[in-house]
Structures are given as C-alpha cells and as structure tokens.
Amino acid sequence: VRCKLLCGADGAHSWVRRHFRMGRPRELMVGFQVEVTGYKGEEGRLDMYTGSAISPGFFAWAIPSGDTTRIGMWSKPELMSGDSCEQLLDRLRAEPFWGDRFSACEEVGRFCGPIPCGLVRKPMRGRVALFGDAAGLCKPTTGGGIGPGFKQVELLVPKLLECLENDDFSESNVTEVIGMMESMRKDQNRARALRDAFLTEVCDDELDEVFEVWSRPEVTELIDQIGDIEHPIPLGMRMLKDVPEFRAIAKRAAKAVLWG
C-alpha cells in the first residue's frame, strides 16, 4: 500500500497502532450490553446500578431505546475477580432488591467489546495518524467514543490537509499535530481522576455514602444546574469545592483535576 498519509481508525485493537509502535491506551475496559423487551422502568428515564458485585469499579445501566431497553455494564478485567461480563450482568438481573424490573425481559440482541481510554503516547508518527478508539479516545466516565472521535477529526483535519497539500510531514509538523491533542489528553486525565475518586477507587460502603450525599436536595439542585454527562469536569470540581463531605475525595483528585 502506498499513500501520502495513513489514517488508523481501525478500533480498539488497532493493527496500525501496534505495527507502527505508537503506544498503548492508558487503560482498557470491557463493556457488555443486551437489548431487551419487557424491562419495567420509568418511561424516558435511565437507571444506573453500582456495586462491586455487578460492575466493580464502574456502573451498570438500563437505557430506554424506543420499544426496547439497553441493559449493560462495564469494568476493568483486573477488577472482575475472574467473573465474565455476562456473569456480572446476570447477577444484576437476579438481585432481589430490583429483580422484578427484569422479570419479564426477553433478549433480542447482545453486544460486547473493549473500551480503550487514554490517548496513546504517539497518536501520530511520520505519515501515520491514529483516530478514535485506535488512539485511545474513549471517555473514562462513560466509555463513549463517537463524540471524542468527531472532536479529534475537527481538530486535526485543517492541519493534516495543509501537510498533505505541501507534502510536508516533517518532525516539527508532526509534533504540532500531537500538541493539538494535548488538551484532549488532559481532559481525559481530569475526568479519570474524578471517576476514580467518586467511583472506581471507593468501596461499596463509601459508594453508599457518596450517593447519600448526592441525593440531598441542595446537591441534586447543583447537579441539575451544572451537570452535563458530556462534560463532567465542571460539576466534579464544583462538588469537590462546595460539598463538605467530598473534601476527603478532593485530596485524592485535586492534583490530576487541576493539572491533567
């Protein structure tokens, strides 16, 4: 294959990334989701479930999608104590406390895959550039990769077109392209620090305390005012600052949140 620029948008296990030794994503999660009919949830409302028995260090979800509901979980393999994603999801659906919600579910589809998070060390090398999952751009808070992928394309395309038009992929230009992605790297690091502080690095008892605080009217109001699932950092920083119970958490997260 001969080309002026090779764009590796070939997913979490990118051959391009491995062949050209461009580094590895900082962390790799795994996600599993089934699509079902018959879930007994409130219309238009997302249900989230946490706990080491069903999604260690992360969370599970039930998201309405037209006539069906998407039920899934994600975690890191090293946190799952040898359990499979399917076993953890089965445990969620069998939990007596909320098991009735799943009692009439009939599965119509299932999906499973890796979730690479953490921009690789060299997202561009010479005439080779990585995009999306191949570059490790999934969000550490939700696992979503489509939004960051589009953002990366919008960010880099003008400069890459300039390099192509001038046939100039010099070290200085490549370094400039990599530098353009540093803000995305820092945003990932900050979001990961908040996720770890509030979720991944806390035990179930601490998690109960976190949710007890989150359920207070004044905190719920703060979440309603500032919360944005696509941009969690402003809310996280405000909660670390304004909610006294989260000050211990602030000590763990402060450095990464401030400096990325």
N, C-alpha and C positions, 0 to 999 in steps of 0.2 A: 504494500500500500504506500503510495506517495501522495503527500498533501503538504500544504503550507502550514496548517495548524490542525492538530489532532485534539478533539474535544472528547474527553472521557465522561460521558453521562451514563455509565453502564452499571449503576447501582451499588448497593452496599458492599458486594464482594468484587468490586471493580478490577477487571483484568488490567486495564490501563494503569491504574494506581499501583498495582503490585508489580507489573512488568517494568515500569519506569522508576520504581522505588521512591515513591513520593510521600511515604509515611503512612501512618495508620490513624484512624479516628481515635480520639481520646478514650471513648467508651463505646461499647456495643451492647445494646439492649435487644431483647426479643419480644415481639408482640404477637398475640393470638386473638382472633376475633371470630365470632359466629354471628350469622344473621338469622333471626328467628321471627316467627309469628307468635302471637299469644302472650307476649310479655305484659304484665299488669303494672304499668307505670302511669304516672300522670301525663296527659297529652301535652306534647311540646316541651317536656322537662327532661333534662339529663340527670341520671342517677349516677353517683360516684361512690365506690366502695374502697375501703382501705384496710390494711391489716397484714401482718406477716404470713398469715395462713392462706391468703388468697392472692396477694400481689406484693411480695416482700420488697420493701423499699420504695414502692411506687403505688399505683392505684388501678382499680378495675372500673369499668364503666358500662352503662346501658344508655344508648343514644337512639331516640326515635328517628326513623327514616321512612316516612310515608307509611305504608302498610306493614312494615317490618321494624324490628329493633336490632341494632348492632350491639352485641354484648362482647366485651373483650377485656384483656388485661395486658400489662407489660411489666418487665422486670429485667434485672441483670442475671445471667446464668449463674454467676458465683453466689448470688443471694438466694437461690431457689432450692438449696439443700437436696439436690438430686431429683426434685419433682419436675415433671413436664408442665408446659403451659396448659395443656389440656387437663391435667390433674388439678391444677390450681383453679381453673375455671369451673370444673365440676364441683370442687369444694365450695366455691362461691354460690353455685346454684343449689347446693344441698344444705346450706346454712339455715337452721330452723328460724332464726330471727327474721329473715326476709325471704325464706324459701318459697312462700306462697306466690311471690311475684313471678317465679319461674315455672310454676307447676304446670301451666298449660302451653309452655313453649314447644314449638316444633322447628327444628333446624332446617334452613333452606340453603345455607352456604357457610363456608368457613375459609378463613384466610390466616396465614402465618408468615412471619418474615423478620429479618434483622432490622435494627434501627441504629444506624451509625451516627454518633453525636460527638462533635469536637473537630473543628477544622484541621485537616491534616497539615503536617509541617511544611510541605511544599505543594500547595494547590496548583502551582504552575512551574514547569521545568522545561526550559527551552521552548520548543514549539508544541508542548503538550500542556493542556489545561484540564482540570477536573471540575465537574459541575454536580450540584445536588448531592444525593446520597453518596456518590463516589468520593466527594470532597469531605464528607462527614458533617453535613449542614443541618441534620435533623435537630429539632428543638429539644433541649434537655427537660423541658417542663411538660410537653405534650407528645413528643415523638413525631410531630408533624414535619414534613419535609418539602411540601409543594410551595408554600409561601417563601421560605428561605431560598429555594431554588430559583424562583422567579426574581427575587430581590437580587441575587447574585448575577443573573443574566443582565438585568437592567443596569447594574453597577459596572460590569466589565465590558459589555459589548462595544461601547464607543471607543474605548482604548484598544481593544483587540482588533476592531476594524481599522483603526489607524495603523496598528502594527502590520496588518495584512496589506493594506494599501501601499505602505512604504517598504514592505518585505523586511521589516526590522524587528527581530526578536532578540535584540541584544540583552546582555545581563541587566543593564540599567532599566530597560523597558519591562523585563520580566519581574524585576524587583519592585517596580512601580505597581504592576498589576497585583502582586502579592500584598503589597502595602495597602491597596484599596480594600482588601478583605479583612484587615486587622480589626476594624470596628465590629464586623460580624463575629470574629473570634472573641473579642472582649464581651460582647453581648451574650454569647453562649456561656462564657465563664461566669458572668454575673448571675445569669438565670440558673445555672447549675448549682452555684453556691447557695442560692435561695432555696432551690429544690432540696438540696442535701440538708440544709438547716431546718426546714419545716417538715420534711417527709422522709428522705432516704436514710438519714443518719439518726433517726429517733426511734425508740422502741414503741410498742403498741400503747403502753400506759402514757408515754409522753405525747403520742399522737392523739389520744383521747383528750388530753389537756389542751392541746392546740385547737382541736375542733370545738371544745367547750368555750374557749375564748372567742373563736370565730363566730360562734352562734349568738354572742351578745349583741343587742340591738345597735350599740354605737359602732361596733366593729363591722357588723353587717352593712350599716349605712356607709361606712368608709369603703367597703368593698364595692358597693353599688355605685359610689361616686367615682372611684379611681380604677376599679378592676377592669382588666382587658386581657383575655386569655392569650391574645397575640403579643401583648407587651406587658409581661408580669413584673418587670423590674420596678417601675414607679410605685406600684402598690406594695410590693415587698419591702422597699426601702421606707415607705411611709409607715407601714405597720411595725417595722423594727424600731422606728423612731418614736411613734406615738402610743404604742400599746405596751404598758409596763411589763406585762408577763412575758413579752418576747425579747426583753433586754439580754437575757442569757443567750438566746439564739443569736442576737445581734453580734455578740463577741465572736461566735464561730464564723459568721458570714461576712463580717464587716470588711475585711481586707479584700476578699475577692469581689465583693459587690462594689467597693469604691474604685478599685484599680483594674479589675478584669483579668 
